[in-house]
Amino acid sequence: MEKIVFNEVYDILNCMDLKYQRRIPNSLKNLIKTNRDLFYDTGIKTLPKNLDDVKPETKALLGIIYKKYFMNTVMDISDSKKIK
């Protein structure tokens, strides 16, 4: 994966609210931080409203992070029976 992708993901994650940043494991944050290009400036200073200006790989990695750490997909079986 390109180092620029890690830069874009790093900058976007740093723009997020702290309650979301805390959900991401430190090991993943360190992986992103150590693999980015220190001399490349993405220009991302605030959380973007859309991801049109980032690389497709950045979108994919953010999607994986979103699905794994931000979505609440855990549903107890007893809850699904109550819904029915």
Phi and psi restraints in degrees (range 20) as a CNS / XPLOR table:
assign (resid 1 and name C) (resid 2 and name N)
       (resid 2 and name CA) (resid 2 and name C) 1.0 -68.1 20.0 2
assign (resid 2 and name N) (resid 2 and name CA)
       (resid 2 and name C) (resid 3 and name N) 1.0 147.9 20.0 2
assign (resid 2 and name C) (resid 3 and name N)
       (resid 3 and name CA) (resid 3 and name C) 1.0 -65.2 20.0 2
assign (resid 3 and name N) (resid 3 and name CA)
       (resid 3 and name C) (resid 4 and name N) 1.0 -28.2 20.0 2
assign (resid 3 and name C) (resid 4 and name N)
       (resid 4 and name CA) (resid 4 and name C) 1.0 -63.8 20.0 2
assign (resid 4 and name N) (resid 4 and name CA)
       (resid 4 and name C) (resid 5 and name N) 1.0 -35.7 20.0 2
assign (resid 4 and name C) (resid 5 and name N)
       (resid 5 and name CA) (resid 5 and name C) 1.0 -61.2 20.0 2
assign (resid 5 and name N) (resid 5 and name CA)
       (resid 5 and name C) (resid 6 and name N) 1.0 -44.4 20.0 2
assign (resid 5 and name C) (resid 6 and name N)
       (resid 6 and name CA) (resid 6 and name C) 1.0 -64.3 20.0 2
assign (resid 6 and name N) (resid 6 and name CA)
       (resid 6 and name C) (resid 7 and name N) 1.0 -34.8 20.0 2
assign (resid 6 and name C) (resid 7 and name N)
       (resid 7 and name CA) (resid 7 and name C) 1.0 -62.1 20.0 2
assign (resid 7 and name N) (resid 7 and name CA)
       (resid 7 and name C) (resid 8 and name N) 1.0 -47.1 20.0 2
assign (resid 7 and name C) (resid 8 and name N)
       (resid 8 and name CA) (resid 8 and name C) 1.0 -64.5 20.0 2
assign (resid 8 and name N) (resid 8 and name CA)
       (resid 8 and name C) (resid 9 and name N) 1.0 -44.3 20.0 2
assign (resid 8 and name C) (resid 9 and name N)
       (resid 9 and name CA) (resid 9 and name C) 1.0 -64.2 20.0 2
assign (resid 9 and name N) (resid 9 and name CA)
       (resid 9 and name C) (resid 10 and name N) 1.0 -42.9 20.0 2
assign (resid 9 and name C) (resid 10 and name N)
       (resid 10 and name CA) (resid 10 and name C) 1.0 -59.4 20.0 2
assign (resid 10 and name N) (resid 10 and name CA)
       (resid 10 and name C) (resid 11 and name N) 1.0 -47.1 20.0 2
assign (resid 10 and name C) (resid 11 and name N)
       (resid 11 and name CA) (resid 11 and name C) 1.0 -67.4 20.0 2
assign (resid 11 and name N) (resid 11 and name CA)
       (resid 11 and name C) (resid 12 and name N) 1.0 -38.9 20.0 2
assign (resid 11 and name C) (resid 12 and name N)
       (resid 12 and name CA) (resid 12 and name C) 1.0 -67.0 20.0 2
assign (resid 12 and name N) (resid 12 and name CA)
       (resid 12 and name C) (resid 13 and name N) 1.0 -43.5 20.0 2
assign (resid 12 and name C) (resid 13 and name N)
       (resid 13 and name CA) (resid 13 and name C) 1.0 -63.2 20.0 2
assign (resid 13 and name N) (resid 13 and name CA)
       (resid 13 and name C) (resid 14 and name N) 1.0 -35.2 20.0 2
assign (resid 13 and name C) (resid 14 and name N)
       (resid 14 and name CA) (resid 14 and name C) 1.0 -71.7 20.0 2
assign (resid 14 and name N) (resid 14 and name CA)
       (resid 14 and name C) (resid 15 and name N) 1.0 -17.8 20.0 2
assign (resid 14 and name C) (resid 15 and name N)
       (resid 15 and name CA) (resid 15 and name C) 1.0 -84.7 20.0 2
assign (resid 15 and name N) (resid 15 and name CA)
       (resid 15 and name C) (resid 16 and name N) 1.0 -14.2 20.0 2
assign (resid 15 and name C) (resid 16 and name N)
       (resid 16 and name CA) (resid 16 and name C) 1.0 -73.9 20.0 2
assign (resid 16 and name N) (resid 16 and name CA)
       (resid 16 and name C) (resid 17 and name N) 1.0 159.2 20.0 2
assign (resid 16 and name C) (resid 17 and name N)
       (resid 17 and name CA) (resid 17 and name C) 1.0 -61.9 20.0 2
assign (resid 17 and name N) (resid 17 and name CA)
       (resid 17 and name C) (resid 18 and name N) 1.0 148.0 20.0 2
assign (resid 17 and name C) (resid 18 and name N)
       (resid 18 and name CA) (resid 18 and name C) 1.0 -60.1 20.0 2
assign (resid 18 and name N) (resid 18 and name CA)
       (resid 18 and name C) (resid 19 and name N) 1.0 -31.4 20.0 2
assign (resid 18 and name C) (resid 19 and name N)
       (resid 19 and name CA) (resid 19 and name C) 1.0 -65.2 20.0 2
assign (resid 19 and name N) (resid 19 and name CA)
       (resid 19 and name C) (resid 20 and name N) 1.0 -28.7 20.0 2
assign (resid 19 and name C) (resid 20 and name N)
       (resid 20 and name CA) (resid 20 and name C) 1.0 -81.9 20.0 2
assign (resid 20 and name N) (resid 20 and name CA)
       (resid 20 and name C) (resid 21 and name N) 1.0 -38.2 20.0 2
assign (resid 20 and name C) (resid 21 and name N)
       (resid 21 and name CA) (resid 21 and name C) 1.0 -61.0 20.0 2
assign (resid 21 and name N) (resid 21 and name CA)
       (resid 21 and name C) (resid 22 and name N) 1.0 -34.2 20.0 2
assign (resid 21 and name C) (resid 22 and name N)
       (resid 22 and name CA) (resid 22 and name C) 1.0 -69.9 20.0 2
assign (resid 22 and name N) (resid 22 and name CA)
       (resid 22 and name C) (resid 23 and name N) 1.0 -20.9 20.0 2
assign (resid 22 and name C) (resid 23 and name N)
       (resid 23 and name CA) (resid 23 and name C) 1.0 -75.6 20.0 2
assign (resid 23 and name N) (resid 23 and name CA)
       (resid 23 and name C) (resid 24 and name N) 1.0 -19.5 20.0 2
assign (resid 23 and name C) (resid 24 and name N)
       (resid 24 and name CA) (resid 24 and name C) 1.0 -85.5 20.0 2
assign (resid 24 and name N) (resid 24 and name CA)
       (resid 24 and name C) (resid 25 and name N) 1.0 128.9 20.0 2
assign (resid 24 and name C) (resid 25 and name N)
       (resid 25 and name CA) (resid 25 and name C) 1.0 -62.8 20.0 2
assign (resid 25 and name N) (resid 25 and name CA)
       (resid 25 and name C) (resid 26 and name N) 1.0 146.7 20.0 2
assign (resid 25 and name C) (resid 26 and name N)
       (resid 26 and name CA) (resid 26 and name C) 1.0 -60.0 20.0 2
assign (resid 26 and name N) (resid 26 and name CA)
       (resid 26 and name C) (resid 27 and name N) 1.0 -32.7 20.0 2
assign (resid 26 and name C) (resid 27 and name N)
       (resid 27 and name CA) (resid 27 and name C) 1.0 -63.0 20.0 2
assign (resid 27 and name N) (resid 27 and name CA)
       (resid 27 and name C) (resid 28 and name N) 1.0 -40.1 20.0 2
assign (resid 27 and name C) (resid 28 and name N)
       (resid 28 and name CA) (resid 28 and name C) 1.0 -70.2 20.0 2
assign (resid 28 and name N) (resid 28 and name CA)
       (resid 28 and name C) (resid 29 and name N) 1.0 -41.3 20.0 2
assign (resid 28 and name C) (resid 29 and name N)
       (resid 29 and name CA) (resid 29 and name C) 1.0 -61.0 20.0 2
assign (resid 29 and name N) (resid 29 and name CA)
       (resid 29 and name C) (resid 30 and name N) 1.0 -42.1 20.0 2
assign (resid 29 and name C) (resid 30 and name N)
       (resid 30 and name CA) (resid 30 and name C) 1.0 -66.0 20.0 2
assign (resid 30 and name N) (resid 30 and name CA)
       (resid 30 and name C) (resid 31 and name N) 1.0 -38.4 20.0 2
assign (resid 30 and name C) (resid 31 and name N)
       (resid 31 and name CA) (resid 31 and name C) 1.0 -60.8 20.0 2
assign (resid 31 and name N) (resid 31 and name CA)
       (resid 31 and name C) (resid 32 and name N) 1.0 -45.1 20.0 2
assign (resid 31 and name C) (resid 32 and name N)
       (resid 32 and name CA) (resid 32 and name C) 1.0 -65.6 20.0 2
assign (resid 32 and name N) (resid 32 and name CA)
       (resid 32 and name C) (resid 33 and name N) 1.0 -44.3 20.0 2
assign (resid 32 and name C) (resid 33 and name N)
       (resid 33 and name CA) (resid 33 and name C) 1.0 -64.7 20.0 2
assign (resid 33 and name N) (resid 33 and name CA)
       (resid 33 and name C) (resid 34 and name N) 1.0 -41.1 20.0 2
assign (resid 33 and name C) (resid 34 and name N)
       (resid 34 and name CA) (resid 34 and name C) 1.0 -78.4 20.0 2
assign (resid 34 and name N) (resid 34 and name CA)
       (resid 34 and name C) (resid 35 and name N) 1.0 -21.0 20.0 2
assign (resid 34 and name C) (resid 35 and name N)
       (resid 35 and name CA) (resid 35 and name C) 1.0 -98.0 20.0 2
assign (resid 35 and name N) (resid 35 and name CA)
       (resid 35 and name C) (resid 36 and name N) 1.0 4.5 20.0 2
assign (resid 35 and name C) (resid 36 and name N)
       (resid 36 and name CA) (resid 36 and name C) 1.0 -88.2 20.0 2
assign (resid 36 and name N) (resid 36 and name CA)
       (resid 36 and name C) (resid 37 and name N) 1.0 163.0 20.0 2
assign (resid 36 and name C) (resid 37 and name N)
       (resid 37 and name CA) (resid 37 and name C) 1.0 -88.4 20.0 2
assign (resid 37 and name N) (resid 37 and name CA)
       (resid 37 and name C) (resid 38 and name N) 1.0 113.6 20.0 2
assign (resid 37 and name C) (resid 38 and name N)
       (resid 38 and name CA) (resid 38 and name C) 1.0 -67.1 20.0 2
assign (resid 38 and name N) (resid 38 and name CA)
       (resid 38 and name C) (resid 39 and name N) 1.0 -18.8 20.0 2
assign (resid 38 and name C) (resid 39 and name N)
       (resid 39 and name CA) (resid 39 and name C) 1.0 -101.0 20.0 2
assign (resid 39 and name N) (resid 39 and name CA)
       (resid 39 and name C) (resid 40 and name N) 1.0 2.1 20.0 2
assign (resid 39 and name C) (resid 40 and name N)
       (resid 40 and name CA) (resid 40 and name C) 1.0 -100.8 20.0 2
assign (resid 40 and name N) (resid 40 and name CA)
       (resid 40 and name C) (resid 41 and name N) 1.0 128.5 20.0 2
assign (resid 40 and name C) (resid 41 and name N)
       (resid 41 and name CA) (resid 41 and name C) 1.0 -105.5 20.0 2
assign (resid 41 and name N) (resid 41 and name CA)
       (resid 41 and name C) (resid 42 and name N) 1.0 118.0 20.0 2
assign (resid 41 and name C) (resid 42 and name N)
       (resid 42 and name CA) (resid 42 and name C) 1.0 -76.7 20.0 2
assign (resid 42 and name N) (resid 42 and name CA)
       (resid 42 and name C) (resid 43 and name N) 1.0 -23.8 20.0 2
assign (resid 42 and name C) (resid 43 and name N)
       (resid 43 and name CA) (resid 43 and name C) 1.0 81.6 20.0 2
assign (resid 43 and name N) (resid 43 and name CA)
       (resid 43 and name C) (resid 44 and name N) 1.0 5.4 20.0 2
assign (resid 43 and name C) (resid 44 and name N)
       (resid 44 and name CA) (resid 44 and name C) 1.0 -86.5 20.0 2
assign (resid 44 and name N) (resid 44 and name CA)
       (resid 44 and name C) (resid 45 and name N) 1.0 108.6 20.0 2
assign (resid 44 and name C) (resid 45 and name N)
       (resid 45 and name CA) (resid 45 and name C) 1.0 -112.7 20.0 2
assign (resid 45 and name N) (resid 45 and name CA)
       (resid 45 and name C) (resid 46 and name N) 1.0 -21.7 20.0 2
assign (resid 45 and name C) (resid 46 and name N)
       (resid 46 and name CA) (resid 46 and name C) 1.0 -131.8 20.0 2
assign (resid 46 and name N) (resid 46 and name CA)
       (resid 46 and name C) (resid 47 and name N) 1.0 162.0 20.0 2
assign (resid 46 and name C) (resid 47 and name N)
       (resid 47 and name CA) (resid 47 and name C) 1.0 -64.6 20.0 2
assign (resid 47 and name N) (resid 47 and name CA)
       (resid 47 and name C) (resid 48 and name N) 1.0 120.6 20.0 2
assign (resid 47 and name C) (resid 48 and name N)
       (resid 48 and name CA) (resid 48 and name C) 1.0 -69.7 20.0 2
assign (resid 48 and name N) (resid 48 and name CA)
       (resid 48 and name C) (resid 49 and name N) 1.0 146.0 20.0 2
assign (resid 48 and name C) (resid 49 and name N)
       (resid 49 and name CA) (resid 49 and name C) 1.0 -73.7 20.0 2
assign (resid 49 and name N) (resid 49 and name CA)
       (resid 49 and name C) (resid 50 and name N) 1.0 -30.0 20.0 2
assign (resid 49 and name C) (resid 50 and name N)
       (resid 50 and name CA) (resid 50 and name C) 1.0 -141.1 20.0 2
assign (resid 50 and name N) (resid 50 and name CA)
       (resid 50 and name C) (resid 51 and name N) 1.0 169.6 20.0 2
assign (resid 50 and name C) (resid 51 and name N)
       (resid 51 and name CA) (resid 51 and name C) 1.0 -110.6 20.0 2
assign (resid 51 and name N) (resid 51 and name CA)
       (resid 51 and name C) (resid 52 and name N) 1.0 33.6 20.0 2
assign (resid 51 and name C) (resid 52 and name N)
       (resid 52 and name CA) (resid 52 and name C) 1.0 -67.3 20.0 2
assign (resid 52 and name N) (resid 52 and name CA)
       (resid 52 and name C) (resid 53 and name N) 1.0 -28.7 20.0 2
assign (resid 52 and name C) (resid 53 and name N)
       (resid 53 and name CA) (resid 53 and name C) 1.0 -96.6 20.0 2
assign (resid 53 and name N) (resid 53 and name CA)
       (resid 53 and name C) (resid 54 and name N) 1.0 9.8 20.0 2
assign (resid 53 and name C) (resid 54 and name N)
       (resid 54 and name CA) (resid 54 and name C) 1.0 -110.4 20.0 2
assign (resid 54 and name N) (resid 54 and name CA)
       (resid 54 and name C) (resid 55 and name N) 1.0 164.7 20.0 2
assign (resid 54 and name C) (resid 55 and name N)
       (resid 55 and name CA) (resid 55 and name C) 1.0 -69.9 20.0 2
assign (resid 55 and name N) (resid 55 and name CA)
       (resid 55 and name C) (resid 56 and name N) 1.0 151.9 20.0 2
assign (resid 55 and name C) (resid 56 and name N)
       (resid 56 and name CA) (resid 56 and name C) 1.0 -58.9 20.0 2
assign (resid 56 and name N) (resid 56 and name CA)
       (resid 56 and name C) (resid 57 and name N) 1.0 -33.4 20.0 2
assign (resid 56 and name C) (resid 57 and name N)
       (resid 57 and name CA) (resid 57 and name C) 1.0 -65.8 20.0 2
assign (resid 57 and name N) (resid 57 and name CA)
       (resid 57 and name C) (resid 58 and name N) 1.0 -33.8 20.0 2
assign (resid 57 and name C) (resid 58 and name N)
       (resid 58 and name CA) (resid 58 and name C) 1.0 -64.5 20.0 2
assign (resid 58 and name N) (resid 58 and name CA)
       (resid 58 and name C) (resid 59 and name N) 1.0 -45.0 20.0 2
assign (resid 58 and name C) (resid 59 and name N)
       (resid 59 and name CA) (resid 59 and name C) 1.0 -60.2 20.0 2
assign (resid 59 and name N) (resid 59 and name CA)
       (resid 59 and name C) (resid 60 and name N) 1.0 -42.1 20.0 2
assign (resid 59 and name C) (resid 60 and name N)
       (resid 60 and name CA) (resid 60 and name C) 1.0 -64.1 20.0 2
assign (resid 60 and name N) (resid 60 and name CA)
       (resid 60 and name C) (resid 61 and name N) 1.0 -45.9 20.0 2
assign (resid 60 and name C) (resid 61 and name N)
       (resid 61 and name CA) (resid 61 and name C) 1.0 -65.8 20.0 2
assign (resid 61 and name N) (resid 61 and name CA)
       (resid 61 and name C) (resid 62 and name N) 1.0 -39.8 20.0 2
assign (resid 61 and name C) (resid 62 and name N)
       (resid 62 and name CA) (resid 62 and name C) 1.0 -65.2 20.0 2
assign (resid 62 and name N) (resid 62 and name CA)
       (resid 62 and name C) (resid 63 and name N) 1.0 -36.2 20.0 2
assign (resid 62 and name C) (resid 63 and name N)
       (resid 63 and name CA) (resid 63 and name C) 1.0 -63.6 20.0 2
assign (resid 63 and name N) (resid 63 and name CA)
       (resid 63 and name C) (resid 64 and name N) 1.0 -41.1 20.0 2
assign (resid 63 and name C) (resid 64 and name N)
       (resid 64 and name CA) (resid 64 and name C) 1.0 -64.8 20.0 2
assign (resid 64 and name N) (resid 64 and name CA)
       (resid 64 and name C) (resid 65 and name N) 1.0 -44.3 20.0 2
assign (resid 64 and name C) (resid 65 and name N)
       (resid 65 and name CA) (resid 65 and name C) 1.0 -62.0 20.0 2
assign (resid 65 and name N) (resid 65 and name CA)
       (resid 65 and name C) (resid 66 and name N) 1.0 -43.4 20.0 2
assign (resid 65 and name C) (resid 66 and name N)
       (resid 66 and name CA) (resid 66 and name C) 1.0 -61.0 20.0 2
assign (resid 66 and name N) (resid 66 and name CA)
       (resid 66 and name C) (resid 67 and name N) 1.0 -48.5 20.0 2
assign (resid 66 and name C) (resid 67 and name N)
       (resid 67 and name CA) (resid 67 and name C) 1.0 -64.6 20.0 2
assign (resid 67 and name N) (resid 67 and name CA)
       (resid 67 and name C) (resid 68 and name N) 1.0 -40.3 20.0 2
assign (resid 67 and name C) (resid 68 and name N)
       (resid 68 and name CA) (resid 68 and name C) 1.0 -79.5 20.0 2
assign (resid 68 and name N) (resid 68 and name CA)
       (resid 68 and name C) (resid 69 and name N) 1.0 -36.2 20.0 2
assign (resid 68 and name C) (resid 69 and name N)
       (resid 69 and name CA) (resid 69 and name C) 1.0 -116.6 20.0 2
assign (resid 69 and name N) (resid 69 and name CA)
       (resid 69 and name C) (resid 70 and name N) 1.0 -17.3 20.0 2
assign (resid 69 and name C) (resid 70 and name N)
       (resid 70 and name CA) (resid 70 and name C) 1.0 -111.0 20.0 2
assign (resid 70 and name N) (resid 70 and name CA)
       (resid 70 and name C) (resid 71 and name N) 1.0 -26.5 20.0 2
assign (resid 70 and name C) (resid 71 and name N)
       (resid 71 and name CA) (resid 71 and name C) 1.0 -77.6 20.0 2
assign (resid 71 and name N) (resid 71 and name CA)
       (resid 71 and name C) (resid 72 and name N) 1.0 140.6 20.0 2
assign (resid 71 and name C) (resid 72 and name N)
       (resid 72 and name CA) (resid 72 and name C) 1.0 -100.4 20.0 2
assign (resid 72 and name N) (resid 72 and name CA)
       (resid 72 and name C) (resid 73 and name N) 1.0 84.9 20.0 2
assign (resid 72 and name C) (resid 73 and name N)
       (resid 73 and name CA) (resid 73 and name C) 1.0 -100.9 20.0 2
assign (resid 73 and name N) (resid 73 and name CA)
       (resid 73 and name C) (resid 74 and name N) 1.0 -2.1 20.0 2
assign (resid 73 and name C) (resid 74 and name N)
       (resid 74 and name CA) (resid 74 and name C) 1.0 -77.5 20.0 2
assign (resid 74 and name N) (resid 74 and name CA)
       (resid 74 and name C) (resid 75 and name N) 1.0 118.2 20.0 2
assign (resid 74 and name C) (resid 75 and name N)
       (resid 75 and name CA) (resid 75 and name C) 1.0 -129.6 20.0 2
assign (resid 75 and name N) (resid 75 and name CA)
       (resid 75 and name C) (resid 76 and name N) 1.0 127.1 20.0 2
assign (resid 75 and name C) (resid 76 and name N)
       (resid 76 and name CA) (resid 76 and name C) 1.0 -71.0 20.0 2
assign (resid 76 and name N) (resid 76 and name CA)
       (resid 76 and name C) (resid 77 and name N) 1.0 143.7 20.0 2
assign (resid 76 and name C) (resid 77 and name N)
       (resid 77 and name CA) (resid 77 and name C) 1.0 -61.0 20.0 2
assign (resid 77 and name N) (resid 77 and name CA)
       (resid 77 and name C) (resid 78 and name N) 1.0 -36.6 20.0 2
assign (resid 77 and name C) (resid 78 and name N)
       (resid 78 and name CA) (resid 78 and name C) 1.0 -65.1 20.0 2
assign (resid 78 and name N) (resid 78 and name CA)
       (resid 78 and name C) (resid 79 and name N) 1.0 -31.4 20.0 2
assign (resid 78 and name C) (resid 79 and name N)
       (resid 79 and name CA) (resid 79 and name C) 1.0 -67.3 20.0 2
assign (resid 79 and name N) (resid 79 and name CA)
       (resid 79 and name C) (resid 80 and name N) 1.0 -40.4 20.0 2
assign (resid 79 and name C) (resid 80 and name N)
       (resid 80 and name CA) (resid 80 and name C) 1.0 -67.6 20.0 2
assign (resid 80 and name N) (resid 80 and name CA)
       (resid 80 and name C) (resid 81 and name N) 1.0 -31.5 20.0 2
assign (resid 80 and name C) (resid 81 and name N)
       (resid 81 and name CA) (resid 81 and name C) 1.0 -69.2 20.0 2
assign (resid 81 and name N) (resid 81 and name CA)
       (resid 81 and name C) (resid 82 and name N) 1.0 -35.8 20.0 2
assign (resid 81 and name C) (resid 82 and name N)
       (resid 82 and name CA) (resid 82 and name C) 1.0 -66.0 20.0 2
assign (resid 82 and name N) (resid 82 and name CA)
       (resid 82 and name C) (resid 83 and name N) 1.0 -36.4 20.0 2
assign (resid 82 and name C) (resid 83 and name N)
       (resid 83 and name CA) (resid 83 and name C) 1.0 -65.8 20.0 2
assign (resid 83 and name N) (resid 83 and name CA)
       (resid 83 and name C) (resid 84 and name N) 1.0 -39.9 20.0 2
